[in-house]
Each structure stands twice: as C-alpha cells, then as structure tokens.
C-alpha cells in the first residue's frame, strides 16, 4: 500500500554515534511500554501518577525524560554500581527533578527490601545478566511488588541466537584462563574480542551473530563485561522454558517491547508464509518459539503482566489497537521549484519518501503539530478529503499507520493517551524541565533529550539561548526557535503554540508565512475541533453563533465605511479604495477585520502579494476566523501556490462543509491541477448549497469545457452571465466557449459578441468620463503604439507578436506595454527592454487603465487578448486612443463598436468573406514571420512510418478542443487505416488518459492503437513530433500554436476550414506555406484525405523534409518581420489623420518588395 524508504545521510549517522554519550533507550521508558502493552490488548496504569521502578538504571540518565515529562509520577532507580549512582545523584541535583530517587543495592540487598507497589518494573543493564535461578528469584520479587494492572519488562538472552554469545564467552574464557586478577581477565577478554573481530573467517557460520556482539564490547563497562561473559551468569533459555518460569510466578507473557520482531511479516514474506504453515494453531508462546528459531533470535525484551489478565492478551500486536494510540513525528515536506515533493525530512535529517498520497497527508499532519501528538480521530479528520465520501477512510488511515509501524521508522512516535507535550498547560512556550542536568556550555555540543526519549544535540549557542529563556519570537531568533522546536525541547499548550505562531507570521514576510500557516490552524483548533465546526445551527441561530468558538472578539468594519469602500470599487477608483482602507488601518491597527478588508481591496486590484500581506496580518491578530483563511488561500491560488492553497481550503472544508465559496475555491484549485472530476464535483457541491453562486456557475462551465463537453458548458456559462450581467469577465468566458460549439451558427456567434459590445458601450457611458483626443494628426510623425495584454511573457501570444515587436523601427514607433496580469519572466524582461514604456496594469480598473493610456498619449492602442483571460476590453470602450486594433489573442470580433480594426492574416480569408462577422473593419496583411521557434529546436527527422511499420496520426491540441465530433472523425480514420495508431500528447494525468481511451473504445478503437502522452517540457514536446507522421486538427476550434510548432518540425496538419474565423485558423497556417492539399471543408473530406495521405508515405516524407525550409523561406529574410505590420499601422493612422471612415483594407505583399 505504501512505499516508504528511509535513508540515513552520513551526518545523521555521525549524530547517532555521538548520541551514545547519552545512553537513552526509549524502549525502556514506561511511556513507550504502556503504548506497546495496549497494542497487545493490555491497559496498564496511567502515566500521570505512575510508579516506576528500574533495576539496572546505571546513572539514571534514561529516567530523566520520563521524570521531566510526568512530574507527578514517582520513579526509583537501582543499580549495583556505586559510582554510577553517585553520578546520577549529581544529575538529579542539577536537573531540579524531585520525582526521581536513585539507590545503590546489590542483588541480595534488593531481594531483602520492599519498594512498595509499582506500576512499571523494568529490568535492564546488569540486572539482566543473571543465571536462571537468580532471574526467577528476581522475577518473583518483582511480581510481589507489582500493582494489579502493572507491567514487568526485562531483557534476557534467548536461544537459538544466544549460542553466538556463548561462543564469544568461550573464546574470552579461553584467552583469560591464565589471568590471575580481575583486571587481567577483563583485559584478556577484550583482547580476545579484538582478535576475533579481526581474524574471524568470512565463512564462519556464526559470523552474522558474532559481529554485533563484538561491536558492543567497547560500550560495556568492565563490570558489565565481566558479568556478561566471565562470571558464568547471563544464562540463555528458549522462550518456552522462560515462559514456564513466568507462569510459575503468577505472571503471563504479554509480548515484546520490540513488537515488530514478533510479527512474522516483518522478517519477510517467506518467513511469514512458512511460519503460518508450521504453526497454524500453536499457542502464542509456541508460535513465537518457532519464529525465534526461524530468525535465530539472540535476545528478547519481554513484557509480563499478572496472570489475571490472561484472557485479554492478544496473540500479536493488533492493527485495531492502532486507533487507540496517539501519534507524533517531526516531518517537513520538501519543495522544489515551489512544488511539493513526495519526500519529507525528519528532525534527525533522515529522508522519508513515499508515493502514497494518504501517507503523505498523515505525515504532513503530524509534522504540523510537532512536538505534540495527534489522536487517531484527529489524524482521520485532518487527512480526509472533504470532496470524497469515503466510509473506509478511518481504516485506510489505520493501514497507513500500521504500515509505518511495520517499517520500524525511528522518526515515528506513539503513546497511549495524550503525550506529555499535549498535556502541557503552559500559556507560553517553555524549555523542557530537566535539560539543565545535561547542559555543558563548555562543550561545543551536548547530547540531551526530549519527551519522546530522543537523544538530541544542543550546540553551545543553543544551550546559551535556552538558558536565557527568551523564547519570544523576533526576526533574529526565528531560525533558532525553529531548530529548537524541531528538536522537541520546547513545550507549551496548544494555545501557547498558537500565540507563538501568530507572532511569527506577524513578523515574517508574508510569502514566508505560508510555511507556518497550517501549523497555526491546527494549534488554533487543537482539542477543540468540534467547537469550531460551522453547522447549520451556527448559521441560522444568532445565539449559537455568538457562543461559537470562532466568534470574533473584534468589531467588524462599520456599515458606512463598508458602503464607501464598495462605492469606490464599483466606480473603478481602486486608488481611492486603497487609500480609504489604509486610513482605516492607521486608526484601528489592532483590528483584524480592518486588515482583512484591506486585503480584499487589494485583491480586487489583483495586488495579490499585498493582499496576502494584509490577510496574514489579520490572522496574526486573530487566528480563529474562517473567512480569513478563505481569503488567504485565495491569494495563494492567485499567486500560483496551488498545493498550499488546496491544503488550506480542504482544512477549512473539514470544519465548514456548507460553505459554497470554499467548495468553489477547491473547484478552482483542482481545476488548476487538471483534476477535472474532482473540480466538477466541487462545483456541483457549491451549487447545491447556493444555486445562484456565480463563481461556481462559471467554474462548472469552464470545467465542462476543459473536458470538451462544450454544449453542456455553454449552458452553464450562459447561466453565469444571467447571474451577473454586469461582470464582463463572465461574458468573455461565455463568448470564448461559443467558439467551441459545433451547433451554433456564425450569425448567432456574431450576435452574442455584439450584445457584449452594447453592454460595454453602456458601461462606458455610465462612467461619466470623456477622454478628449488631442494627438497631433500628422501622418508622418513617429507614433506611440500601445499593446494591452496579460500574455507578455512565456506565452503563445508572445511567440506570435515577438518577431514584430523586436523588429519595429524605434525611430518611427515607440512601444508602450500594458501588462494586465502578474506574468513577468525573462521573456517579459526582453520585451520590456525594447519598450519605451512598461506599465504593470494588473492592479488597474478598466477606467484607470483607459486614463493611463490616454495620459501616455498613445496614438494606436492594440488589444492582444480579445475575449480571453486578462483582457481589458472595457478600457477600449472608453476610446482612450485615436486608433484601436485587436489581433492575435482571439480570432474573432470583440463586438465593440469602439474597436476600429481587427488585423488578420491574408491567408485566412479573401476580402469580403468575413466582414459580416466582425464589428471592426478588417486589415488583411501577410505575416511573413509570425512565429518564433527557439534556436536549439530539434532537427526534423524522416517520417516515422518509413521505419516502424505503421502510420502515426497525432494531436497536440489542448484536450478541451477534442469534442465528440472530432473523436467520431478520428475513430473513422483509424478504422479506415487499420494499421495506424493515434498519439495524443496533451494529457494532464493518467486519469485523463483513461477517459480518452474509454471514449475511443465507445467508438470501436482498441487501446492498443492509442498512445497517450502527458504534457511535458517544450524540448520534449518538439522531439515528440519525430514520432508523428501527420497531425489531425480539431474543429470547430483548430490548433494555432501547435500547428506552427508542427510546421517548424516538418509535420503538416490536416485541418478542417469552416465558416467562422476561428474555424479558418488552421487553414490559414497551411495555405500560407502552399499546403492547400491539407485543408478540407467537410468531415467526410477530412476522413478521405487522411486515408489518402497515410497511403502516400513517400510523398508525405518529401513534404516533411522540406517544410521547415519552406517556412523559413516564407519569412523573407530580406524583409523585416515588422514591415507589413508597420505599413498597416501607418495606413490606419493616415486614414485617421485624413478623417476617413473606418473601413477594411489590405496590405499587399508586393508592398514589401
């Protein structure tokens, strides 16, 4: 189910080696043992008041984390080494802990005293190096002092693996047989170990068992080595014999402190299968004995409970018990190029990778609340996908946790009941108690602990910072505090973490706050999840709403100010609205709603970065408001931080599933990721909650269109316009959608564009603004030419305009650019270098933009958008310049009476053919160099059909153009060409590929004949043309950019020319290069011509190998790429200067000489 790989970088391994300076063993902690006992079905005493006895405690350092974490517990440590106990007493004194007592007792002394009743008795260290009789005596003593629900944990050597210890012991005894003193014996024993580690044969069958024992020798004290190997003690036993001793003493075997080791599957599928075969009905202990033999087990850390609990003991750690535990881990997602990777880094530097989506969500959730833990129900809540109704989600989460547990991840922690971090009641962050015991500022690095029993390193700088206790965040300490949080040495209540993170995001740059925002949300609602849910009662009952945990403590913006803000925005006075919002903040800087309102004003102006900063400030003041997070996620979406925006939106929906705007936002985000099924589901959920939710109506139309379901899409796009008749962006989307319809007439299409034009004209009149045109009417003077577009950068529109842009004569034409989107990249930079003026117009209203164009005294203003994203056609309706032209971005009329001309390629139509479909006069001109192919494009290769034995049709058009009519024609082509295949190279993901395969299957085309490729880089995309013999165009919306790229790669496009301008786009591209034979005018002709071309591979190959040269020759190297464009501008300007009526005209190629 999951594929998780954990690697340990060298630096981490080194840190682990240094950690030996602090001998922490979390497996010997009562906190851990209680959780393991629960996995075996046993409830042991709570930790808050637990009584813990550890025999073989050494210095007691391993007891410090537990004592610090559970200050009301009572812990006793006993060891036989007086020196170790003395060191431990010093640690206790330095730590300030009062619940830990250490005693030095020999074994016979121990058996003669009573420590009182104990809940957890742990035997380790020297108290495990016993002969069988003594071990039983100690066990009987432990049982005598064990509380009714208490637990005993002891380490002991077991057969058959312990034979390796006996071999090593025999070697040591042999080499030390002549020694006369204890010191000589120990030294001889160590020498024997060194000899064996260096001189052991590679073929020694015991080598695998001996190597870890030899490595352990250097870690043993002389006393431990003597007891373990030279004293004749430390007797091993088989588990079945050990169990008999256990039961003689009124105890029952519960399991192992390393529960993984008792699960056969942990040791491999072969071990699991054969184990099931050999002991299908064996008892718990006998079954484990078989496993010990199978894996040659050397040691066990056994858990024992009173015999009265026999019936509740489970045979193995139970997956169902996973749901009873709390889980924790420090996991931080890795990002590359602003995109999340399927990898997380742990606090120790380990890299955890997985391709399993739910596993990633689980690890993300745990990382957000580190060092605190999440209960199983909290994990289920925070990893659910609100758009899915998944009754198995809880079981799937349990499966993920079980899988992680089975892999033995050292970065994953669990407890039974809330962990000590989650139990904290501090309202401000504090340093873990007890750390002072291990602090040594004189050392560059000190090894310390956290409450999860991890050994962690603290540098001298970090120790000094902790000692000062100044944990209030400020820019200079952000890095330090984050490192200390990662190490788990800070603790506080969820409210303390909430306040801390609010301070952090309030001081950080807003684009950095995104790293903390999810953490803040989870701490804000931690333990109060139900109280923050927005139910229908909360929405309808004012009293319930007032008591709701999310009720604001601050007054909202007053009605009068709110009305004024809306008035300014509706008037297009964005500057005035921003000034008013800023004045509110100056008077009420501590009110989060004022900051929120400023964010909304900035968002209306497309000032997304500024909006994010303001909404972040609001959250830093009050982090309980769902509306704040909605706007925060919205700005992230607009700034293309899709993953994080999606994560926040889903978080909010888990608490407020009745919010139409949240569903709508998730719809937008999943659409960006081409998750069209999910996006459609979200849009329909939003509309089920609010049928008049305009944004959701628009999204649903767009999503259906993206799936080439245009007839359905147009219905919803029309409803959007009806819902918000004054929002021109929705009309634009509707008109763009109409271009894809296979059922509407050219007359209807034109009439709908004219309707937009009339609305725009009414809007312009309502502005009460007249822009008088005082430009000097001199037909020969240099002109100021303005380009209005949101695509000035890495975009196909720029590919078309760039040759002209770069070649325009600067002495005759000064370029002014009005960039209406946030797009700005290296291509934008190059365009800007050529421009005399560059205006970032994305923040401007149409009125403000028109005024700016007028202020810049532009002579000819050119629209490169038409009815596509980021257009500012309303600004053109105000007639800001003497001459206005639309071209390139949208092959169709704008519908504006105020737009003078539309500039089209002369290969698109002959004069008089299309005028009835344009409100503008038409300028026909040759585009001799209309498309730029980057310099290192791949070479053209011969037709692949010559070598691979079959013909390959292809399409690289966006999938939204591939409608049912297109698929019907393509399927018929494939049926007629039985040996042909079809490559479609625009798939978003595997799900989309499967949908298209299914659509072809409905038409009788087998999947084996289809090649589905995902979108890729430009270089790989161009290389893909080497696999295609002929491109099949879409209709009624053919390819533009794709056909141009294909031409430069030698691949012609079979295209269908219809009645509307857009349907002639593909034909214009073919005809300008003399490829009229690739243009058809009916579906029947399309199929027939495709079959003919596929039958003449040699002829097609000749065309292929000459096509790039033909295209380059058409560019007329001796003629400027801007020549005809300049002629057109001059002619339009001259006509304006003469006062001529605006009429169509042509620029003949002969004019270029």
Order of alpha helices (4+ residues) and beta strands (2+ residues): beta-alpha-alpha-beta-alpha-beta-alpha-beta-alpha-beta-alpha-beta-alpha-alpha-alpha-alpha-alpha-beta-alpha-alpha-beta-beta-beta-beta-beta-alpha-beta-alpha-alpha-beta-alpha-beta-beta-beta-alpha-alpha-beta-alpha-alpha-alpha-alpha-alpha-alpha-alpha-alpha-alpha-alpha-alpha-alpha-alpha-alpha-alpha-alpha-alpha-beta-alpha-beta-alpha-beta-alpha-beta-alpha-beta-beta-beta-alpha-beta-alpha-beta-alpha-beta-alpha-beta-alpha-beta-alpha-beta-alpha-alpha-alpha-beta
